[in-house]
Amino acid sequence: MTEKYRKAGVLWSGDLKRGSGIVSTESRALFEHPFTYATRFGDETGTNPEELIAAAHAACFSMSIADVLAKNGYDPVRTDTTATCIMTSGEEGTKITMMQIHIRAEVPGVDEDTFQKMILEADEKCPVSNLLRNGLEIQIDATLLQDDSYRANAPHR
């Protein structure tokens, strides 16, 4: 078994509604990209976690269908994949409730029934589809950082 590690990180400052953050990936394809409460829950331009999940799903699904098509002897010209991550807020909090994938593909020589079967196979083989469908283990390593002025003025217990 081969493991591959991919990293991303976020620096967030402030509270939820007035704070702001920057997100970066190890590859620096995304570097110190800002996001805020308004970019996530409002209409302000900028990224948010759900948009990044949707981008990951669209990219992964596109690669998965390209692989399935090729392994079945087809040479896809192109695929156009859009993923829509649906987030719902209510009394129980905010939840991601659905992911919608829309894919258009140009594949010479494939018929509709065969293509639809390959779409199902691609979904079964797509790592992001499987992650979202089946859940995942979450490991948390938390460190509380405090500056010296806070420690000096903090009440002792």
ABEGO torsion letter per residue (X at the ends): XBBBBBBBBBBBBEBAAABBBBBBBAAGABBGBBBBAAAAABABBEBBAAAAAAAAAAAAAAAAAAAAAAAAGBBBABBBBBBBBBBBBBAAEBBBABBBBBBBBBBBGBBAAAAAAAAAAAAAABAAAAAAAAEBBBBBBBBBBBBAAAAAABBBX
